[in-house]
Amino acid sequence: NAGVTQTPKFQVLKTGQSMTLQCAQDMNHNSMYWYRQDPGMGLRLIYYSASEGTTDKGEVPNGYNVSRLNKREFSLRLESAAPSQTSVYFCASSSGGTSGANVLTFGAGSRLTVL
Amino acid sequence: DAKTTQPTSMDCAEGRAANLPCNHSTISGNEYVYWYRQIHSQGPQYIIHGLKNNETNEMASLIITEDRKSSTLILPHATLRDTAVYYCIVRVLYNQGGKLIFGQGTELSVKP
């Protein structure tokens, strides 16, 4: 089982460049999430998609856009990258719903450096 | 949103039980307590969750106080591979998908 797959694993950008982080899950999960983690800090929620066709802002959405392409895929786009967006980005998915079994499965992370 | 408070760091001797506390005094009646851990920059890994009863699985035990204002994650026989940052999270319910807000976590160091 692949679980949650993120691409690319590493990326270096120049300030002002754009790029898209891709995320795909094969667990038939309804909900998907994008988090970022800065050095020595916990994870912060950027955007999430509770179900196919919906997206909502998290704690730190500024500078990002997302697309829930289909049930499997949830992409994160940086339109004009800034050094402050240097971080490790994690995608996650969960079955969704309001039961306690709404456990998140995380990908391995994408390390982004903006020069 | 209910918030959690955890110690920044803890040490534990290998083979001993690791008891990680978490305070969540503003938790609502329908909010669950989740524990995740993150080993050296890998993606976080789910450990256990509970509502009000104590829970146990192959990884850990979760003890929730009767008033639900605090909980303790217990790793019964800690190994060096349990060295990680442990996150206690109270789940925020929103529409169909409950988003998780992570705090700073507790950095657990298991020492030989």
Interface residues (C-beta under 8 A of the other chain):
Chain A: V4 N30 S31 Y33 Y35 M41 G42 L43 R44 L45 Y48 S49 A50 S51 T54 D56 G58 E59 V88 F90 A92 S94 G96 G97 T98 G100 A101 N102 V103 L104 T105 F106 G107 A108 G109
Chain B: Y32 Y34 Y36 S41 Q42 G43 P44 Q45 Y46 H49 G50 L51 V85 Y87 R91 L93 Y94 N95 Q96 G97 G98 K99 L100 I101 F102 G103 Q104 G105
